[in-house]
């Protein structure tokens, strides 16, 4: 099954650390990053995906799978 996450946050070092950590845990970038401005800060987002050794069914608890593969 392929897992999907959309990381968002203020465009700062902490966001870069979150993305770097995910990449080093086996997640891969998917698509282009996004940027917006909320009036105070630049907000960025990046989709990441990861293939795991589980089959998807309608009963799959995606949040539990994400937590175990964080």
N, C-alpha and C positions, 0 to 999 in steps of 0.2 A: 504494500500500500504506500502511496506517496502522501506524506504529511505536508500541510500548508500552514504557514504563519505569515502574518503581516506585522512587521515591527514598525512602530511609530514613536516619535519623540522629538524633542527640541534638537536642533542641529548643533550638537556639542560633542565633546570627547566621550561622554558617557554613552551616547547613542552609537558612536563608532566602536566602543568597547563591546556593547551588546551584539552588534553585527559580527565583529571579529570573533567573539566567543562562540557564536552560533556556527560560523564557518569552520572553526577548529573542532566543533563537535559533530561535523559531518553534514551540516546543512549547506545548501547551495543557493546562490543568488538566482532569482527568477525575475526576468523583466527588468525594466528600468526603475530607478528610484523616483519617488515623487517629492515635491516640495510645495509648501504653501506658507502663507504668512498670516498669523492670527492677530496682527496689530501690534504685537510686542516681540514675538520670536518667530524665527523660521522653523517650521515643523517639517520634518522629513519622514519618509516611509520607504520600506523596502520589503518586498515579498521574498521569502526564503522557503525552500522545499527540501524534503528529505525522504528517501526511500527506506522503508522499514520492513522487517520480515513478518508482517501480519497481513491477513486478508481483511478487506473491508466488508462489513455487512451493515444492514440498517440498524442493527443493535450495537454496533461498535461505539464505545464511549470515547469519542475523539479527544476530549479534554484529558482523560486518563492516559491515553496513548501519547499525547503531546507531553504531559508531565513526565512520563517514564522515558521519553526520548529527548528531553530538554537538553 
